[in-house]
Amino acid sequence: FKVVVVLDTPAQAITTQTRVIGVVIPNTTTVSGDWRAHRVSVRSIEQLTGLDFLSELPRPLQDTVETRVDAL
């Protein structure tokens, strides 16, 4: 799995408009195709792994960015 927070500059604040990408790719040697087909919400990765990503964000912001699936 990967969780990516896309920022234009290192000091940029995370907002509801910040692009956050969650990806779960099968761990096999036969994966092919576009990685975009494996995009999921960050929240689903948290449920899968038991980890809590972006936990330093205020809860409403965390809920917004973690529950959507990147579509760009």
C-alpha positions, -999 to +999 in steps of 0.1 A: +000+000+000+010+036-004-005+068+009+006+100-008-002+136+002+005+159-028+019+193-018+033+220-041+058+231-014+070+214+018+055+241+039+020+240+023-008+233+047-031+204+041-067+215+033-099+199+021-086+206-015-053+187-010-048+157-032-044+126-011-039+093-029-043+058-014-032+028-034-033-009-027-016-031-052-015-069-049+019-082-038+024-105-068+047-107-098+018-107-122+004-072-116+000-054-148-018-024-161-023+011-147-017+017-110-047+041-110-070+010-111-058+002-076-067+036-060-087+034-028-095+057+001-069+063+028-096+052+053-098+018+036-061+014+040-064+023+077-090-004+081-069-029+063-037-022+082-048-008+116-026+022+111-039+058+116-026+081+088-028+119+090-037+116+127-022+151+134-049+168+113-081+181+129-107+153+128-131+170+103-102+176+079-089+141+084-123+126+077-127+146+045-093+138+029-092+102+041-126+091+029-125+102-008-108+082-036-085+102-058-099+106-093-072+127-111 
